[in-house]
Amino acid sequence: KSNKSKYSDPNSNYFISTDNEDIILTPVQGYTSTLIWLPGLRDCAESYVEDILDSKRFIPDKMKITILTAPLCNKEDPTSWSWYRTVDRSKYQVDSYQDNVKRILSVIDNEAGLLKDYSKVFLGGFSQGALMSFMVGLSISQDKQLGGLVCCSGYLAESTVIREDEEIKKLPILICQGEKDERITKEIARGSQRKLFEEMFNVTYKWYDFGHVLTWEEYKDIREFLEETLNKSQLSK
């Protein structure tokens, strides 16, 4: 059950509520689509609220956003939020993520149920959240194919299972990557890029002159991608 949040929208565009450490921003005028956002390592839902509320640069009109907070990997460290444990980044190996995948799928099912359409649900994230978005969005069953993925400063892990059909290749994917990122290097990022391009996926790739961060330029591109994808989907129906 959602509760009233300590946050308030100065522009009165959103009702803001919380569900444990997750934060839900629901447009006051109603919504026709949802973005589920997954923060990166040591980030929580709170980390993104101010950016989203700042002139709504992140989210199109009439789009609800649900920001999920990862569980703590160390109960003695109150900021150790993590979606998985890295085994060997050089081989893109991660583990301990299965329970979190189930949780994300449950949220997707709930949002799609409210909208009565999985194609109106988008999944995205930063860093670890981007990797989890790949894992969930590329393996979800065909009857639950999402509207699109937004993956920022992440990579396609070796353990990612990609659904084997032609429909998954039509899934719109936006990948944003910093040229100066020292955590997810250009070599790692380009490895993911090559795999998706070679398999003929519907990918838009954006490179930026910065490191392992989100910037307003990136937020602008995310918003444009979401708006364009929603418009194309509406025209095709």
N, C-alpha and C positions, 0 to 999 in steps of 0.2 A: 504494500500500500504506500502511495506517495504522500509525502508530507510537505508542508510549506517550507520554502528555502529561506536562509538568511539573506540571500541575494534578492535584489529588486532591479527591474529594468527601468532606467531613468527615462527611456523613451516610450515606455508602456507598450512595447510590441509583443512581449512574451509573459506568459505565466511561468514562473520558475518553481519547480518542486524537486524534492529529493527522495531517493529510495536507497536507504543506507548511505553509501558514499557515492552513489550514482546521482547525476543531476539531469533533469529533464526540462527543456525549454520548449514550451508549446505556444505557438503564435496565438495571440488574442483573437485574431480574425478567423481562426480555424486553420487546418492544414490539410494538404493533399499528398504529402510525401514525408518520408522520415530519413534522416541520416543518423546512423549509429556510429559514434566516434570512440576509438580506442586510443588512449594516451600511451606515451612511451614509458620506458623504465624510469622509476622514481617520479613520475607525474601522476596526478590524479584528476578527477573530473573538475575540481576547483581551478586547476591550472588554466583552463580554457574559457571559463565563463566570461571574464572581462573582455577578452579578444572578440568573442562572439557578439557581445552586446555593443561593442564599439562600432557604431554605424552599420551594424549587421553586415560587415564586410565578408563574413565567412559563409553565410547561409542565404539561399534565395528566399523570397517571400513565400509564405504558406508552406514552409518546410519545418517540421519539428526536428529537434536534435536531442538525442539521448546519449549522454556521455557516460561511459562505463569506467569504473575504477577497478584496476586489477587487484588481486589479493596481495597481502603482504607476504614476502618470501622469508622474512625474518621478523618474528613477532616482537622482538626487542628493539627493532628499528622502525619507528612510526612512518618513515618515508620509503620503505623498501618495496613499493608496489612493483610487481613484475608479472608478466603474462606467461613467462617460461624461463627455463634455465638454459644457458648456452653451453653446449658440449664442446663444439669445435667450430668457431666462426669461419675458419679457412675452408671448411667443408660444408658450411651453412647448416650445421647440425644443431638442433635444439630438442629438448624433451620437456616433460612435465607440463604439457600444455593441454592434454586431452580434456580435463575437467573444464577448463576455460573455454574450449571450443564448444562444449555442450551448453555452457551458460550463454555464450554469444548466440548460438543457434536458437536457444529458447527465447531470447529477446527478439530476434528476427521473426520467429513464429508469432510472437505476441503483436509486434508492430504490423506485420502483414495481415494478421487477423483483424486488426482495427481498421486497416485501409482496404481490406478484402483484395489485396493485390501485392504479390511479392516484388513485382517490377517497380513498385513505388518506394521500395526500401533500398537505401544505399548504405554501404559499409565502408568505413575508412579509418585511418589512424596514422600516427607518427611513430617512426622507429620500430620498437617492438609491436606497437599497435598496427603498423603497416604490414609487418610480417604475418600477424594474426589475421589481418584482413585478407591477405593472399590465401592463407590456409583455409579459411572458412569459405570465402567467396568463390574460390576455384573448385572446391570439392562438393559444395552443396548440391542436393539432388536437382535434376532438371526441372521438375515441377515447382521448385522453389527458387529458380534463378532470379538473382537480384537485379535492381535497376542499374547498378554500376559500383565500381570500387575506386577509392581514393587512397593511394599509398604514398606516404611522404617519408623520405629518408629511411627506407627499409629495403628489404631484399627478399627474393624468393628462396625460402629455405629448402635444403635438400629433401627434407621430410614432407614437403608440401605435396599432397595428392591432388592431381589435376584431373577433373572429370573427362572421360574419353568420349566426347561427342562433338558435333559441329556447333551446337547451340552455345556451348561455353565460350567458343572463340568469338562469338558476337557480343559478349559481355563488355560494355564500355569500361575501360580502365584508365585512370589518370595516375601517372607515376611522376612524382616531383623529387628532384635530387639536387643537393648542393655540390658544386664542383670542388669545394674545399672541405668537404666532410671527411674528418679523420676517423670516424667510427665506422661508417658505411662508405668505404672508399670507392673511387670511380671504378676500380677493377671489379669489385663485388657488385656494384650497381649495374655495370654494363653486362655482367654475366646474366643477371636477371633479364635485362633488356633483350639480349640476344636470344635467349630461350623463348621468350614470348613472341618476338618478331619472327623467329624461324618457324614457329608453330602457327603464324598468321593470326595472332590475337588482335583484338580491336583496342590497341593501346595508343594513348597520347602521352608522350614523354616530354617533360619540361626540366631543363637544367638551369641552375641559378648560381650566381657568383657569391656563395656563402657556404657556411659549414653545416653543422648538425643542429639546425634551428628551423623554426617556421617564421616566415616574414610576411609583411603585408602584401608583397608582390605575389607570393605563393597563395595567400588567402584569396586574392583577386582571381587567380587562375582556377582555384577550386570552385569558387562561386560560378564562374563562367562555364566550367565543365558541367556542373550540376544543372544549371539553367538550360544549356544546350541539349544535354542528354534528356531532360524532362520534356523539352519542346519537341525533340525528334520522336520520342516515345508517344507523345500525344498525337502527333501528325500521322503516325503509323497505325493508329487505332481507328 
